[in-house]
Amino acid sequence: MAWSIAEVARMSGVTSRTLRHYDEVGLLPPAWIGSNGHRYYEEADLLRLQQILLMRELDLGLREIQAVLDSQVDQVAVLREHHRRLLMERDRLETLAHTVGRTIAELEEEKDMDGTTKINRPENLFAGFEPSPADAEVRERWPQAWEQSRQAMETMTAEDMEQWQREATAQMIRMAEFMVAGTPAADPAVQAELDSHYQGICRFWTPNSAAYKGLGQTYVDDPQIRANYDKIADGLAVYQRDAMVVYADARLG
């Protein structure tokens, strides 16, 4: 039995573009390609993809994953490490649950007579969160950029991270205001905002034109990232992507 690339993307949550990239770098070639040019995968390929995803969870780069799969390294040892990291993630999520619970309690206890609320310790709102300045696909397509981003994050203090999160959210809101007002993506005011966005990305890594466009496309393709944008305004991820394409062609080409 074989599955098309679209079916594999739907089952695994990996975008078709990423699957094609895996094929291009020799990590996960399809079992065969149909006369229509579509890629098809068999059961062995799905199992290999599962291994790739497990090792991605361990923050291994594509070259490292390729080496593991080619050398047939002890899979039990890999799974043990994966299990250890899952337990760490469980602890992080538990911290997030406590954060939300504490916020609910404070909002209920500190409600003023006029119905407004206040938070005693604002820093408690952010316990357990992990900022993600580089989109997940950066790790797949630009491993050097991913490493640069990771190193930059390690130098950030808790205050730096909180400030970065606030700036990123404020920027998304400003873009949403442009979109709702019907401002074209190529408008100078929008592009000025995109320049600020690009400079913010450069705090972590410096994308060229193709990489910046690819990052924008990921905002649309990745369900979680797109949902974060579209929570602010429906269609914001696409608008952001379009504005990033204009910026890349004009400033980074």
JOPEJO-V848530 format. One record per residue. SS is DSSP state (2 for helix, 1 for strand, 0 for the rest). PSI is psi in degrees with one decimal (999 if undefined). BURIAL is b if it has 9 or more other C-alpha atoms within 8 Angstrom, else e. Layout:
ss	psi	burial
SS	PSI	BURIAL
SS	PSI	BURIAL
//
This chain:
ss	psi	burial
0	142.5	e
1	153.6	e
1	142.9	b
1	164.9	b
2	-34.2	b
2	-40.5	e
2	-40.4	e
2	-40.2	b
2	-42.0	b
2	-43.8	b
2	-40.2	e
2	-21.3	e
0	2.6	e
0	131.6	b
0	153.0	b
2	-35.4	b
2	-41.2	e
2	-40.0	e
2	-40.0	b
2	-36.5	e
2	-42.2	b
2	-37.6	b
2	-44.8	b
2	-35.4	e
0	2.6	e
0	11.9	e
0	-39.8	b
0	77.2	b
0	148.8	e
0	162.3	b
0	-38.0	b
1	164.3	e
1	127.6	b
0	169.7	e
0	-21.9	e
0	0.9	e
0	-0.6	e
0	144.4	b
1	142.1	b
1	140.5	b
1	141.9	b
1	-179.2	b
2	-41.6	e
2	-34.8	e
2	-37.2	b
2	-39.9	b
2	-39.0	e
2	-40.4	b
2	-38.9	b
2	-42.3	e
2	-40.2	e
2	-45.0	b
2	-37.2	e
2	-43.9	b
2	-27.4	b
2	-38.0	b
2	-24.6	e
0	5.6	b
0	26.1	e
0	142.6	b
0	168.6	b
2	-37.9	b
2	-40.3	e
2	-42.1	e
2	-43.9	b
2	-43.1	b
2	-41.1	e
2	-47.1	b
2	-37.9	e
2	-32.6	e
2	-6.3	e
0	46.5	e
0	150.3	e
0	110.0	e
2	-29.2	e
2	-40.9	e
2	-40.5	e
2	-42.8	b
2	-34.9	b
2	-43.6	e
2	-39.5	b
2	-43.1	b
2	-42.0	e
2	-43.1	e
2	-32.8	b
2	-39.3	e
2	-38.2	e
2	-40.7	e
2	-37.1	e
2	-43.2	e
2	-38.5	e
2	-42.6	b
2	-33.1	b
2	-39.2	e
2	-41.1	b
2	-41.0	b
2	-41.7	e
2	-37.0	e
2	-48.1	b
2	-43.7	b
2	-41.7	e
2	-39.4	e
2	-43.9	b
2	-45.1	e
2	-43.6	e
2	-39.7	b
2	-37.3	b
2	-38.8	e
2	-30.3	e
0	18.1	b
0	129.0	b
0	169.5	e
0	-31.7	e
0	6.5	e
0	-3.7	e
0	166.0	e
0	162.6	e
0	156.5	b
0	125.8	b
0	-44.5	e
0	92.7	e
2	-30.7	e
2	-23.5	e
2	-18.7	e
2	-20.5	b
2	7.0	b
0	127.8	b
0	-10.5	b
0	146.4	e
0	114.3	e
0	149.6	e
0	75.5	e
0	-31.5	e
0	128.5	b
0	152.2	b
2	-32.8	e
2	-17.7	b
2	-41.3	b
2	-33.7	b
2	-45.7	b
2	-26.4	e
0	73.3	b
2	-34.8	b
2	-40.6	e
2	-39.5	b
2	-43.0	b
2	-40.3	b
2	-42.0	b
2	-43.9	b
2	-43.0	b
2	-38.7	e
2	-39.5	b
2	-34.8	e
2	-22.5	e
0	-6.7	e
0	138.1	b
0	171.9	e
2	-37.4	e
2	-39.5	e
2	-45.0	e
2	-43.1	b
2	-42.7	b
2	-41.3	e
2	-43.0	e
2	-43.2	b
2	-42.2	e
2	-42.3	e
2	-42.1	e
2	-43.5	e
2	-38.5	e
2	-41.5	b
2	-39.3	b
2	-41.4	b
2	-39.7	e
2	-38.7	b
2	-37.6	b
2	-41.0	e
2	-45.8	b
2	-47.0	b
2	-32.7	e
0	-5.5	e
0	19.5	e
0	126.8	b
0	149.8	e
0	-27.4	b
0	-1.4	b
0	139.5	e
2	-37.2	e
2	-40.3	e
2	-41.9	b
2	-29.7	b
2	-38.6	e
2	-37.4	b
2	-33.3	b
2	-39.4	b
2	-40.1	e
2	-45.6	b
2	-43.4	e
2	-33.3	e
2	-40.6	e
2	-37.4	b
0	-10.5	b
0	-22.9	e
0	-39.4	b
0	163.1	b
0	94.1	e
0	143.7	b
0	-172.2	b
2	-49.3	b
2	-40.9	e
2	-38.6	e
2	-39.0	b
2	-41.6	b
2	-38.9	e
2	-43.3	b
2	-39.9	b
2	-33.4	b
2	-33.2	b
2	-31.0	b
2	-40.7	b
2	-35.4	e
0	118.7	b
2	-40.7	e
2	-44.7	e
2	-42.9	b
2	-39.8	b
2	-38.1	e
2	-41.0	e
2	-45.8	b
2	-12.7	b
2	-32.2	e
2	-44.4	b
0	130.2	e
0	127.0	e
0	-0.2	e
2	-36.2	b
2	-43.3	b
2	-41.9	b
2	-43.0	b
2	-44.9	b
2	-46.6	b
2	-40.1	b
2	-35.0	b
2	-35.8	b
2	-45.1	b
2	-44.9	b
2	-44.7	b
2	-42.2	b
2	-37.3	b
2	-36.3	e
2	-27.3	e
2	-3.5	e
0	999	e
//
